[in-house]
């Protein structure tokens, strides 16, 4: 609302919150194991460790729910209103209804482990990456709409442009752009930077 700016940071098994106006730092959450990723909104943290997903309300310092996972996974997005978490698990993308412990829905399959994935800004598409492959999915129709063969696994998050016409990803050789209409894949100049805000990429 313009009155506060809060920064969340993660180190090993601890998430901390810093208010830059008051210069106060507090430990928000401490895990039993290393934290690999987390997402945050005004009330909730969704936390990923090597063996579970955790939904945590940091305003009241309370765990809402947890879900055990026995393999590598990562969080893509979550919705507080619908109380659902979208995450990758082995070679699938799934939705976890946080009101349950075990219940989740498998959305899409890859032939190999999903390494990263992202929504498009309008939430109509998902781009996901596995071994030498990026696939674009139509969320509403729940179908695969295009597949791109690439040289190596992207090791950073993928981005989809606001108009859904380009996909950006990064690997050991640099930053690449996929033109969705022509299927052309282009390596950007060496000084290009990979920004998490789509407007800065395009």
Rosetta silent file (secondary structure, phi, psi, omega in degrees, C-alpha in Angstrom):
SEQUENCE: XXXXXXXXXXXXXXXXXXXXXXXXXXXXXXXXXXXXXXXXXXXXXXXXXXXXXXXXXXXXXXXXXXXXXXXXXXXXXXXXXXXXXXXXXXXXXXXXXXXXXXXXXXXXXXXXXXXXXXXXXXXXXXXXXXXXXXXXXXXXXXXXXXXXXXXXXXXXXXXXXXXXXXXXXXXXXXXXXXXXXXXXXXXXXXXXXXXXXXXXXX
SCORE:     score description
SCORE:     0.000 S_00000001
   1 L     0.000    9.506  177.326    0.000    0.000    0.000 S_00000001
   2 L    89.437   -7.569 -177.914    3.028    2.304   -0.265 S_00000001
   3 L   -94.161  -22.173 -178.040    3.624    2.606    3.480 S_00000001
   4 L  -137.189  153.809  170.494    5.978   -0.338    3.928 S_00000001
   5 L  -132.302  118.930 -176.191    8.531   -2.284    1.959 S_00000001
   6 E  -114.581  132.655  176.791    9.267   -5.787    3.173 S_00000001
   7 E  -114.300  129.282  173.811   12.073   -7.989    1.879 S_00000001
   8 E  -105.330  136.861  178.097   12.137  -11.732    2.462 S_00000001
   9 E  -134.852  156.381 -176.652   15.427  -13.604    2.165 S_00000001
  10 E  -128.832  135.374  175.294   16.453  -17.222    2.552 S_00000001
  11 E  -141.294  118.195 -178.234   19.705  -18.725    3.806 S_00000001
  12 L    56.757 -107.118 -175.416   20.105  -22.470    4.317 S_00000001
  13 L  -113.497   19.967 -175.133   17.085  -23.433    6.429 S_00000001
  14 E  -129.050  136.008  172.128   15.920  -19.972    7.565 S_00000001
  15 E  -110.987  130.893 -179.705   13.652  -17.313    6.043 S_00000001
  16 E  -120.285  154.212  179.328   13.957  -13.774    7.403 S_00000001
  17 E  -118.826  132.261 -178.935   11.859  -10.657    6.943 S_00000001
  18 E  -125.409  125.286  173.538   13.369   -7.165    6.750 S_00000001
  19 E   -98.997  112.143 -172.038   11.441   -3.887    6.923 S_00000001
  20 L   -71.255  -21.493  179.752   13.689   -1.283    5.321 S_00000001
  21 L   -77.232  -40.425 -179.820   11.861    1.687    6.948 S_00000001
  22 L   -95.218  -10.929 -178.075   12.188    0.449   10.510 S_00000001
  23 L    60.266   30.832  178.701   15.368   -1.541    9.797 S_00000001
  24 E   -95.214  134.323  176.810   13.897   -4.467   11.715 S_00000001
  25 E  -121.824  131.485  178.653   14.959   -8.012   10.838 S_00000001
  26 E  -137.267  148.987  174.741   13.181  -11.039   12.202 S_00000001
  27 E   -79.345  118.059 -176.927   13.360  -14.779   11.688 S_00000001
  28 E   -90.140  -44.354 -174.772   10.054  -15.752   10.128 S_00000001
  29 E  -148.384  138.887  175.879   10.483  -19.474    9.532 S_00000001
  30 E  -127.239  125.187 -174.955   13.085  -22.118   10.299 S_00000001
  31 L   -96.010  161.038  175.496   12.982  -25.464    8.505 S_00000001
  32 L   -75.214  -14.957  179.893   14.250  -28.887    9.566 S_00000001
  33 L  -145.965  175.108 -176.766   16.253  -28.993    6.304 S_00000001
  34 L   -61.172  139.891  178.650   17.610  -26.670    3.606 S_00000001
  35 E   -92.456  126.469 -178.555   15.049  -24.519    1.806 S_00000001
  36 E   -93.891  -26.875 -178.823   15.293  -24.716   -1.978 S_00000001
  37 E  -165.099  157.866  172.256   12.629  -22.145   -2.898 S_00000001
  38 E  -155.451  154.533  172.532    9.799  -20.050   -1.515 S_00000001
  39 E  -124.191  153.757 -174.772    7.009  -17.736   -2.662 S_00000001
  40 E  -140.502  146.219  165.866    5.399  -14.991   -0.603 S_00000001
  41 L  -132.928 -158.343 -174.339    2.323  -12.757   -0.564 S_00000001
  42 L   -67.653  -19.646 -176.679    0.861  -10.467    2.120 S_00000001
  43 L  -128.301  -31.854 -168.036    0.068  -13.341    4.445 S_00000001
  44 E  -114.914  150.204  164.301    1.492  -16.625    3.260 S_00000001
  45 E  -116.443  133.971  167.083    4.782  -18.306    2.501 S_00000001
  46 E  -108.852  120.304 -169.352    4.871  -21.442    0.386 S_00000001
  47 E  -117.766  136.833  178.806    8.182  -23.153    1.161 S_00000001
  48 E  -115.300  124.325  170.998    9.924  -25.978   -0.675 S_00000001
  49 E  -116.878 -174.466 -174.844   12.491  -28.251    0.980 S_00000001
  50 L   -69.637  -18.795 -175.222   13.988  -31.509   -0.307 S_00000001
  51 L  -130.033    4.350 -179.573   11.141  -33.622    1.102 S_00000001
  52 E  -163.632  161.943  168.277    8.064  -31.430    1.539 S_00000001
  53 E  -107.643  140.861 -177.986    6.016  -28.347    0.686 S_00000001
  54 E  -128.240  130.290  172.210    4.969  -26.103    3.562 S_00000001
  55 E  -103.766  119.889 -169.470    2.203  -23.502    3.647 S_00000001
  56 E  -130.278  129.022  174.820    3.028  -20.993    6.397 S_00000001
  57 E   -92.673  106.601 -173.685    1.140  -17.910    7.648 S_00000001
  58 L   -78.959  -14.953  177.401    3.927  -15.538    8.719 S_00000001
  59 L   -72.178  -31.101  179.778    1.567  -13.003   10.326 S_00000001
  60 L  -114.705    5.831  178.701    0.571  -15.482   13.008 S_00000001
  61 L    52.361   55.361 -176.136    3.740  -17.670   12.768 S_00000001
  62 E  -138.651  135.421  172.804    1.735  -20.798   12.069 S_00000001
  63 E   -77.783  124.955 -179.803    2.048  -23.705    9.645 S_00000001
  64 E   -83.879  -43.429 -179.654   -1.251  -24.103    7.789 S_00000001
  65 E  -165.618  159.365  174.567   -0.433  -27.372    6.057 S_00000001
  66 E  -134.619  157.190  177.250    2.409  -29.521    4.743 S_00000001
  67 E  -138.310  123.109  179.930    2.762  -32.022    1.939 S_00000001
  68 E   -77.146  137.521  175.233    5.468  -34.683    1.790 S_00000001
  69 L  -134.113  136.197 -173.408    7.331  -35.121   -1.487 S_00000001
  70 L  -101.630   11.685 -178.585    9.980  -37.778   -2.003 S_00000001
  71 L  -150.968  179.593 -177.682   11.827  -36.262   -4.935 S_00000001
  72 L   -63.802  135.806  178.735   12.951  -32.955   -6.416 S_00000001
  73 E  -149.629  163.874  176.252   10.192  -30.407   -6.810 S_00000001
  74 E  -149.089  151.844 -177.790    9.816  -26.651   -7.169 S_00000001
  75 E   -86.770  135.194  175.572    7.044  -24.128   -6.633 S_00000001
  76 E  -101.113  -50.865 -176.392    5.613  -22.349   -9.663 S_00000001
  77 E  -163.542  162.562  172.832    2.750  -20.332   -8.230 S_00000001
  78 E  -146.798  155.538 -178.714    0.076  -20.300   -5.580 S_00000001
  79 E  -122.801  116.447  178.834   -3.342  -18.752   -5.104 S_00000001
  80 L   -67.217  -41.565 -176.781   -4.443  -17.637   -1.659 S_00000001
  81 L   -63.063  -45.330 -178.242   -8.057  -17.164   -2.757 S_00000001
  82 L   -89.514   -7.140  178.289   -8.356  -20.628   -4.301 S_00000001
  83 L    55.098   50.194  179.627   -5.964  -22.124   -1.745 S_00000001
  84 E  -134.549  147.021  178.736   -3.986  -24.045   -4.337 S_00000001
  85 E  -118.701  129.351  174.581   -0.270  -24.439   -5.067 S_00000001
  86 E   -98.550  124.379 -176.556    1.090  -25.180   -8.544 S_00000001
  87 E  -146.904  161.919  175.709    4.373  -27.109   -8.360 S_00000001
  88 E   -96.928  147.549  178.609    6.619  -29.494  -10.273 S_00000001
  89 E  -148.079  110.589 -175.895    7.215  -33.029   -9.085 S_00000001
  90 L    54.387 -117.383 -177.087    9.572  -35.338  -10.979 S_00000001
  91 L  -102.504   23.521 -178.798    8.257  -35.342  -14.562 S_00000001
  92 E  -129.314  161.427  165.541    4.871  -33.741  -13.798 S_00000001
  93 E  -113.217  135.104 -172.170    3.288  -30.417  -12.943 S_00000001
  94 E  -135.503  159.354  171.807    0.642  -30.634  -10.232 S_00000001
  95 E  -114.415  126.694  177.883   -1.856  -28.609   -8.250 S_00000001
  96 E  -103.788  119.821  172.548   -2.020  -29.177   -4.495 S_00000001
  97 E   -79.846  111.374 -170.942   -5.256  -28.254   -2.740 S_00000001
  98 L   -71.408   -7.096  175.327   -3.880  -27.023    0.580 S_00000001
  99 L   -77.962   -8.229  177.719   -7.061  -27.965    2.437 S_00000001
 100 L  -120.722  167.087  179.429   -5.950  -31.592    2.044 S_00000001
 101 L   -94.113  -46.919 -173.658   -2.717  -33.431    2.869 S_00000001
 102 L  -105.447  -21.608 -172.011   -2.376  -35.906    0.019 S_00000001
 103 L   -71.667  122.645  171.980   -4.845  -34.749   -2.605 S_00000001
 104 E  -148.238  165.951 -175.826   -3.383  -33.164   -5.691 S_00000001
 105 E  -119.282  128.452  176.860   -4.119  -33.042   -9.408 S_00000001
 106 E   -82.264  125.286 -179.303   -1.637  -33.902  -12.156 S_00000001
 107 E   -95.014  -56.049 -172.579   -1.783  -31.319  -14.931 S_00000001
 108 E  -138.136  151.119  178.407    0.996  -32.123  -17.406 S_00000001
 109 E  -114.359  142.956  166.278    3.605  -34.799  -18.053 S_00000001
 110 L  -112.308  160.909  175.230    7.158  -34.545  -19.369 S_00000001
 111 L   -77.066  -19.455  178.112    9.211  -37.488  -20.536 S_00000001
 112 L  -130.995  176.677 -179.309   11.942  -36.368  -18.083 S_00000001
 113 L   -59.024  132.964  176.444   12.160  -34.478  -14.785 S_00000001
 114 L   -76.851  121.549 -176.909   10.735  -30.949  -14.982 S_00000001
 115 L   -93.485  -31.565  178.053   13.533  -28.545  -14.056 S_00000001
 116 E  -160.829  159.968 -179.637   11.675  -25.226  -14.223 S_00000001
 117 E  -161.032  160.657  179.913    8.355  -23.759  -15.288 S_00000001
 118 E  -155.692  152.136  168.026    6.454  -20.474  -15.384 S_00000001
 119 E   -81.133  153.569  164.606    3.057  -18.951  -16.097 S_00000001
 120 L   -74.080  158.093 -178.533    2.618  -16.352  -18.807 S_00000001
 121 L   -55.148  -32.095  179.952    1.685  -12.918  -17.373 S_00000001
 122 L   -89.854    3.529  176.883   -1.969  -13.452  -18.364 S_00000001
 123 L    65.538   16.453  179.418   -1.962  -16.963  -16.814 S_00000001
 124 L   -87.618  -24.137 -176.381   -3.174  -18.512  -20.082 S_00000001
 125 E  -126.788  155.632  167.922    0.040  -20.461  -20.797 S_00000001
 126 E  -126.706  132.622  171.767    2.671  -22.438  -18.901 S_00000001
 127 E  -109.505  129.575 -178.155    6.177  -22.993  -20.264 S_00000001
 128 E  -131.394  150.647 -175.778    8.098  -25.881  -18.699 S_00000001
 129 E  -125.880  135.649  170.311   11.592  -27.250  -19.245 S_00000001
 130 E  -133.242 -162.014 -174.432   13.074  -30.707  -18.920 S_00000001
 131 L   -58.986  109.346  176.326   16.093  -32.416  -20.498 S_00000001
 132 L    59.087   27.870 -174.833   16.751  -30.637  -23.852 S_00000001
 133 E  -152.229  135.286  170.269   13.089  -29.706  -24.200 S_00000001
 134 E  -120.817  130.380 -179.650   10.742  -26.763  -23.539 S_00000001
 135 E  -120.561  138.427  175.899    6.990  -27.338  -23.798 S_00000001
 136 E  -107.999  132.043 -175.416    4.235  -24.707  -23.866 S_00000001
 137 E  -118.215  143.021  172.756    0.843  -25.685  -22.424 S_00000001
 138 E   -89.374  115.119 -173.461   -2.610  -24.147  -22.813 S_00000001
 139 L   -67.222  -44.288 -176.033   -3.951  -23.835  -19.257 S_00000001
 140 L   -66.466  -43.709 -178.331   -7.648  -23.532  -20.118 S_00000001
 141 L   -87.906  -10.951  177.913   -7.725  -26.442  -22.562 S_00000001
 142 L    59.820   43.455 -177.727   -5.155  -28.433  -20.561 S_00000001
 143 E  -134.494  156.755  172.855   -3.215  -29.421  -23.714 S_00000001
 144 E   -78.349  132.715 -179.308    0.299  -29.134  -25.113 S_00000001
 145 E  -113.625  -20.688  176.758    0.456  -26.541  -27.897 S_00000001
 146 E  -162.795  151.517  178.830    4.152  -26.490  -28.860 S_00000001
 147 E  -131.435  137.647 -179.793    7.480  -28.197  -28.145 S_00000001
 148 E  -125.160  125.906  176.487   10.982  -26.780  -28.661 S_00000001
 149 E   -87.069  126.557 -177.872   14.133  -28.889  -28.763 S_00000001
 150 L  -124.775  168.507 -171.705   17.080  -27.116  -27.143 S_00000001
 151 L   -77.904  -39.292 -177.386   20.744  -28.009  -26.614 S_00000001
 152 L  -140.261  171.002  179.960   20.928  -28.108  -22.818 S_00000001
 153 L   -74.488  129.173  172.237   18.706  -27.822  -19.766 S_00000001
 154 L   -62.500  134.762 -178.884   17.819  -24.218  -18.809 S_00000001
 155 L  -107.687    6.696  171.719   19.192  -23.592  -15.342 S_00000001
 156 L  -126.214  170.191  178.830   17.195  -20.454  -14.538 S_00000001
 157 L   -60.108  147.774  175.029   13.501  -19.682  -14.601 S_00000001
 158 L   -87.466  151.602  174.259   11.844  -19.343  -17.979 S_00000001
 159 E  -126.098  142.705  172.912    9.958  -16.164  -18.895 S_00000001
 160 E  -112.244  134.197 -177.854    7.068  -15.668  -21.312 S_00000001
 161 L   -66.894  157.961 -178.543    6.613  -12.197  -22.818 S_00000001
 162 L   -57.815  -29.448  178.650    3.417  -10.232  -22.013 S_00000001
 163 L   -92.047    5.522  178.294    2.057  -10.794  -25.529 S_00000001
 164 L    63.657   20.661 -176.942    2.854  -14.554  -25.353 S_00000001
 165 L   -98.534  -15.492 -178.779    4.950  -14.299  -28.527 S_00000001
 166 E  -138.661  152.017  176.657    8.402  -14.999  -27.065 S_00000001
 167 E  -125.791  132.071  177.889    9.994  -17.225  -24.458 S_00000001
 168 E  -112.226  139.505  173.828   13.293  -16.410  -22.751 S_00000001
 169 E  -150.256  163.431 -177.023   15.544  -18.903  -20.996 S_00000001
 170 E  -126.800  139.110  172.153   19.167  -19.135  -19.896 S_00000001
 171 E  -137.906 -164.760 -174.716   21.696  -21.972  -20.081 S_00000001
 172 L   -64.219  -22.295 -178.817   25.473  -22.344  -20.002 S_00000001
 173 L   -89.414  -15.851 -179.750   25.878  -20.605  -23.367 S_00000001
 174 E   140.739 -156.798 -178.371   23.838  -17.514  -22.512 S_00000001
 175 E  -102.623  133.465 -175.877   20.319  -16.127  -22.839 S_00000001
 176 E  -119.905  149.782  173.305   18.056  -17.402  -25.600 S_00000001
 177 E  -120.101  133.020  172.648   14.814  -16.198  -27.158 S_00000001
 178 E  -105.475  124.033  173.701   12.235  -18.449  -28.772 S_00000001
 179 E   -87.595  113.472 -173.282    9.927  -16.763  -31.287 S_00000001
 180 L   -64.693  -36.373 -176.722    6.632  -18.626  -30.856 S_00000001
 181 L   -72.392  -37.954 -177.083    5.258  -17.702  -34.293 S_00000001
 182 L  -103.831   -9.749 -176.390    8.334  -18.738  -36.311 S_00000001
 183 L    65.666   13.242  178.307    9.850  -21.280  -33.853 S_00000001
 184 L   -74.849  138.254  178.358   13.210  -19.504  -34.317 S_00000001
 185 E  -116.413  122.078 -172.312   15.642  -19.768  -31.379 S_00000001
 186 E  -123.761  134.447  174.172   18.160  -16.910  -31.056 S_00000001
 187 E   -85.516  126.043 -179.225   21.139  -16.431  -28.738 S_00000001
 188 L   -78.245  162.008  177.811   21.195  -12.868  -27.376 S_00000001
 189 L   -57.292  155.697 -173.929   24.396  -10.759  -27.166 S_00000001
 190 L   -59.857  -30.891 -176.287   26.742  -11.529  -24.277 S_00000001
 191 L   -83.247    1.706  179.106   25.935   -8.335  -22.343 S_00000001
 192 L   -67.607  148.315  178.326   22.219   -9.134  -22.143 S_00000001
 193 L  -116.044  150.450 -177.264   20.772   -9.604  -18.662 S_00000001
 194 L   -99.008  105.824 -175.592   18.067  -12.007  -17.566 S_00000001
 195 L  -101.841  146.700  179.630   15.367   -9.993  -15.752 S_00000001
 196 L   -86.458  -10.102  173.983   12.477  -11.406  -13.785 S_00000001
 197 L   -94.900  115.852 -175.154   10.218   -8.518  -14.768 S_00000001
 198 H   -53.287  -34.434 -177.994    8.925   -9.313  -18.305 S_00000001
 199 H   -62.562  -30.310 -179.038    8.852   -5.625  -19.320 S_00000001
 200 H   -78.784  -23.031 -179.328   12.628   -5.432  -18.819 S_00000001
 201 H   -77.456  -38.531 -172.244   13.271   -8.497  -20.966 S_00000001
 202 L   -99.039    0.000    0.000   11.371   -7.298  -23.995 S_00000001
